[in-house]
Amino acid sequence: MSELSQQQCEACRSGAPRVTEAEIEQYKPEIPEWQIIERDGIMKLERTFTFKNFVQALDFTQRVGELAEQADHHPAILTEYGKATVTWWTHKINGLHKNDFILAARTDEVAK
């Protein structure tokens, strides 16, 4: 388990601060397979997980959904044959919050 995955998410509100470059440098090594992408001017964390078949990808998607419900923080998940792409960002601030890094680390644990 990573140190990041053990941290608690905080309630995020509109206007909450986005992560700084220094924070990204601190958190990113704990989730090395995640990419920071920008879509429509919004920074997001994204990773594609691969599986042997659709059933495994769907099971993973369900487990990530349960994780998201527990945290009350929801990613975009694209489930396809043999893969699932998970994208975390904080909708209320249109960018990345520490919670996104925590949940990316927890998503990695779900995949193990």
Backbone as CSV, one residue per row, in Angstrom:
resi,resn,N_x,N_y,N_z,CA_x,CA_y,CA_z,C_x,C_y,C_z
1,MET,0.841,-1.194,0.000,0.000,0.000,0.000,0.876,1.243,0.000
2,SER,0.475,2.185,-0.767,1.242,3.427,-0.803,0.812,4.331,0.346
3,GLU,1.697,5.216,0.707,1.375,6.188,1.757,0.208,7.072,1.310
4,LEU,0.211,7.417,0.049,-0.833,8.283,-0.496,-2.210,7.629,-0.385
5,SER,-2.298,6.334,-0.659,-3.593,5.654,-0.628,-4.174,5.574,0.786
6,GLN,-3.324,5.714,1.786,-3.781,5.640,3.180,-4.283,6.978,3.718
7,GLN,-4.054,8.035,2.969,-4.505,9.353,3.425,-6.007,9.500,3.238
8,GLN,-6.594,10.369,4.013,-8.028,10.610,3.941,-8.336,11.712,2.937
9,CYS,-9.388,11.488,2.176,-9.875,12.544,1.291,-10.561,13.600,2.141
10,GLU,-10.492,14.822,1.689,-11.183,15.891,2.395,-12.367,16.356,1.557
11,ALA,-13.371,16.844,2.220,-14.530,17.368,1.496,-14.056,18.517,0.617
12,CYS,-14.397,18.441,-0.634,-13.949,19.463,-1.575,-15.126,20.362,-1.931
13,ARG,-14.865,21.633,-1.961,-15.915,22.599,-2.269,-15.489,23.437,-3.461
14,SER,-16.413,24.068,-4.067,-16.111,24.981,-5.162,-15.164,26.051,-4.631
15,GLY,-14.127,26.328,-5.363,-13.156,27.326,-4.921,-12.000,26.742,-4.124
16,ALA,-12.032,25.435,-3.849,-10.915,24.805,-3.138,-9.665,24.929,-4.014
17,PRO,-8.505,24.998,-3.409,-7.287,25.163,-4.216,-6.945,23.889,-4.987
18,ARG,-6.489,24.078,-6.210,-5.964,22.970,-7.000,-4.568,22.636,-6.484
19,VAL,-4.082,21.449,-6.818,-2.730,21.091,-6.414,-1.726,22.014,-7.108
20,THR,-0.645,22.273,-6.425,0.428,23.094,-6.972,1.420,22.190,-7.714
21,GLU,2.315,22.793,-8.471,3.366,22.017,-9.147,4.205,21.249,-8.133
22,ALA,4.491,21.871,-6.997,5.281,21.208,-5.950,4.534,19.989,-5.403
23,GLU,3.236,20.110,-5.220,2.446,18.979,-4.734,2.397,17.864,-5.780
24,ILE,2.267,18.233,-7.043,2.274,17.228,-8.109,3.595,16.462,-8.077
25,GLU,4.704,17.160,-7.940,6.016,16.514,-7.865,6.112,15.591,-6.654
26,GLN,5.436,15.933,-5.577,5.448,15.114,-4.361,4.584,13.856,-4.535
27,TYR,3.394,13.995,-5.121,2.443,12.880,-5.210,2.706,11.946,-6.390
28,LYS,3.167,12.485,-7.501,3.274,11.715,-8.745,4.136,10.458,-8.619
29,PRO,5.264,10.474,-7.888,6.061,9.246,-7.773,5.302,8.060,-7.162
30,GLU,4.267,8.323,-6.403,3.490,7.237,-5.800,2.493,6.632,-6.788
31,ILE,2.258,7.310,-7.896,1.352,6.789,-8.928,2.027,6.924,-10.300
32,PRO,3.176,6.262,-10.479,4.001,6.504,-11.664,3.352,6.133,-12.998
33,GLU,2.387,5.241,-12.998,1.778,4.833,-14.266,0.625,5.738,-14.698
34,TRP,0.273,6.691,-13.872,-0.786,7.638,-14.211,-0.188,8.787,-15.003
35,GLN,-0.934,9.230,-15.989,-0.519,10.366,-16.807,-1.333,11.594,-16.408
36,ILE,-0.693,12.727,-16.411,-1.423,13.980,-16.241,-1.732,14.474,-17.643
37,ILE,-3.010,14.591,-17.916,-3.458,15.027,-19.237,-4.250,16.316,-19.086
38,GLU,-4.455,16.987,-20.186,-5.312,18.172,-20.183,-6.341,18.010,-21.286
39,ARG,-7.600,18.098,-20.914,-8.705,18.048,-21.873,-9.605,19.234,-21.614
40,ASP,-9.885,19.962,-22.657,-10.748,21.142,-22.548,-10.254,22.100,-21.479
41,GLY,-8.929,22.213,-21.350,-8.329,23.127,-20.399,-8.353,22.648,-18.956
42,ILE,-8.716,21.372,-18.731,-8.814,20.829,-17.372,-7.771,19.731,-17.197
43,MET,-6.919,19.883,-16.181,-5.927,18.859,-15.879,-6.607,17.677,-15.197
44,LYS,-6.205,16.459,-15.630,-6.801,15.231,-15.104,-5.712,14.170,-14.977
45,LEU,-5.983,13.177,-14.134,-5.126,12.001,-14.020,-5.786,10.871,-14.792
46,GLU,-5.003,10.147,-15.598,-5.601,9.081,-16.395,-4.659,7.889,-16.503
47,ARG,-5.251,6.705,-16.445,-4.495,5.471,-16.607,-5.392,4.423,-17.247
48,THR,-4.809,3.630,-18.145,-5.520,2.508,-18.741,-4.990,1.219,-18.131
49,PHE,-5.904,0.406,-17.636,-5.595,-0.895,-17.045,-5.983,-1.971,-18.049
50,THR,-5.156,-2.988,-18.188,-5.459,-4.046,-19.149,-5.831,-5.345,-18.433
51,PHE,-6.696,-6.113,-19.089,-7.229,-7.359,-18.545,-7.300,-8.400,-19.655
52,LYS,-7.561,-9.639,-19.276,-7.627,-10.726,-20.260,-8.908,-10.703,-21.078
53,ASN,-9.962,-10.116,-20.505,-11.249,-10.153,-21.203,-12.170,-9.056,-20.674
54,PHE,-13.361,-9.003,-21.227,-14.328,-7.985,-20.838,-14.830,-8.197,-19.413
55,VAL,-15.022,-9.457,-19.011,-15.536,-9.753,-17.669,-14.595,-9.195,-16.603
56,GLN,-13.298,-9.387,-16.779,-12.335,-8.854,-15.807,-12.341,-7.322,-15.805
57,ALA,-12.432,-6.730,-16.980,-12.479,-5.263,-17.061,-13.737,-4.737,-16.383
58,LEU,-14.840,-5.415,-16.578,-16.100,-5.001,-15.973,-16.061,-5.155,-14.454
59,ASP,-15.465,-6.241,-13.968,-15.322,-6.442,-12.522,-14.483,-5.316,-11.913
60,PHE,-13.392,-4.966,-12.567,-12.546,-3.865,-12.104,-13.339,-2.556,-12.070
61,THR,-14.096,-2.314,-13.123,-14.913,-1.100,-13.195,-15.876,-1.033,-12.021
62,GLN,-16.496,-2.143,-11.687,-17.435,-2.193,-10.558,-16.713,-1.889,-9.244
63,ARG,-15.527,-2.461,-9.067,-14.779,-2.230,-7.818,-14.326,-0.773,-7.705
64,VAL,-13.936,-0.171,-8.819,-13.566,1.250,-8.791,-14.806,2.092,-8.496
65,GLY,-15.950,1.696,-9.037,-17.201,2.390,-8.746,-17.544,2.356,-7.270
66,GLU,-17.314,1.209,-6.637,-17.568,1.090,-5.193,-16.619,1.985,-4.406
67,LEU,-15.357,2.012,-4.816,-14.373,2.901,-4.196,-14.819,4.354,-4.315
68,ALA,-15.284,4.722,-5.492,-15.728,6.097,-5.744,-16.926,6.453,-4.869
69,GLU,-17.857,5.531,-4.747,-19.039,5.789,-3.913,-18.646,5.993,-2.457
70,GLN,-17.725,5.176,-1.962,-17.268,5.312,-0.570,-16.646,6.681,-0.327
71,ALA,-15.924,7.189,-1.324,-15.248,8.483,-1.184,-16.132,9.651,-1.603
72,ASP,-17.279,9.362,-2.208,-18.161,10.389,-2.769,-17.388,11.287,-3.744
73,HIS,-16.597,10.614,-4.579,-15.772,11.302,-5.582,-15.714,10.358,-6.773
74,HIS,-16.150,10.805,-7.931,-16.421,9.889,-9.032,-15.591,10.186,-10.278
75,PRO,-14.926,9.141,-10.808,-14.119,9.304,-12.013,-14.942,9.046,-13.270
76,ALA,-14.332,9.318,-14.383,-14.846,8.832,-15.665,-14.177,7.481,-15.877
77,ILE,-14.957,6.483,-16.263,-14.407,5.151,-16.530,-14.920,4.691,-17.888
78,LEU,-14.001,4.338,-18.770,-14.349,3.779,-20.058,-13.961,2.303,-20.020
79,THR,-14.946,1.421,-20.094,-14.710,-0.017,-20.033,-14.868,-0.610,-21.424
80,GLU,-13.838,-1.323,-21.853,-13.828,-1.939,-23.171,-13.367,-3.383,-23.022
81,TYR,-13.377,-4.130,-24.122,-12.874,-5.490,-24.073,-11.398,-5.459,-23.688
82,GLY,-11.068,-6.049,-22.552,-9.681,-6.174,-22.135,-9.034,-4.934,-21.559
83,LYS,-9.806,-3.873,-21.352,-9.190,-2.699,-20.733,-10.242,-1.774,-20.124
84,ALA,-9.772,-0.978,-19.185,-10.602,0.062,-18.570,-9.714,1.284,-18.364
85,THR,-10.195,2.419,-18.807,-9.464,3.677,-18.641,-10.174,4.486,-17.564
86,VAL,-9.411,4.865,-16.540,-9.955,5.620,-15.409,-9.363,7.022,-15.449
87,THR,-10.225,8.021,-15.304,-9.791,9.413,-15.308,-10.345,10.100,-14.057
88,TRP,-9.433,10.593,-13.236,-9.807,11.316,-12.015,-9.537,12.802,-12.190
89,TRP,-10.462,13.625,-11.734,-10.283,15.070,-11.583,-11.424,15.550,-10.696
90,THR,-11.304,16.743,-10.209,-12.322,17.282,-9.316,-13.190,18.257,-10.092
91,HIS,-14.416,17.854,-10.284,-15.357,18.633,-11.083,-15.599,20.027,-10.509
92,LYS,-15.683,20.112,-9.177,-16.018,21.394,-8.544,-14.966,22.474,-8.772
93,ILE,-13.714,22.059,-9.027,-12.654,23.048,-9.230,-12.072,22.970,-10.649
94,ASN,-12.663,22.114,-11.483,-12.188,21.956,-12.866,-10.681,21.737,-12.925
95,GLY,-10.203,20.812,-12.111,-8.777,20.520,-12.102,-8.441,19.446,-11.103
96,LEU,-7.175,19.374,-10.762,-6.690,18.341,-9.851,-6.618,18.832,-8.416
97,HIS,-7.084,17.969,-7.537,-7.047,18.181,-6.092,-6.287,17.004,-5.502
98,LYS,-5.805,17.140,-4.302,-5.096,16.029,-3.650,-5.952,14.761,-3.634
99,ASN,-7.260,14.909,-3.489,-8.154,13.748,-3.481,-7.979,12.892,-4.735
100,ASP,-7.730,13.511,-5.866,-7.574,12.770,-7.114,-6.349,11.859,-7.060
101,PHE,-5.283,12.327,-6.466,-4.075,11.527,-6.324,-4.294,10.387,-5.332
102,ILE,-5.002,10.673,-4.246,-5.319,9.634,-3.266,-6.136,8.528,-3.927
103,LEU,-7.140,8.917,-4.682,-8.017,7.915,-5.303,-7.331,7.204,-6.474
104,ALA,-6.405,7.846,-7.138,-5.620,7.147,-8.161,-4.788,6.052,-7.496
105,ALA,-4.174,6.372,-6.349,-3.382,5.373,-5.617,-4.282,4.223,-5.148
106,ARG,-5.462,4.532,-4.694,-6.395,3.475,-4.277,-6.862,2.644,-5.468
107,THR,-7.023,3.281,-6.623,-7.389,2.554,-7.838,-6.296,1.559,-8.204
108,ASP,-5.038,1.949,-8.057,-3.933,1.019,-8.313,-4.048,-0.205,-7.411
109,GLU,-4.436,0.003,-6.173,-4.579,-1.125,-5.246,-5.732,-2.031,-5.633
110,VAL,-6.816,-1.457,-6.128,-7.951,-2.251,-6.601,-7.498,-3.150,-7.760
111,ALA,-6.592,-2.655,-8.575,-6.141,-3.392,-9.758,-5.222,-4.565,-9.401
112,LYS,-4.649,-4.559,-8.222,-3.704,-5.625,-7.850,-4.418,-6.922,-7.548
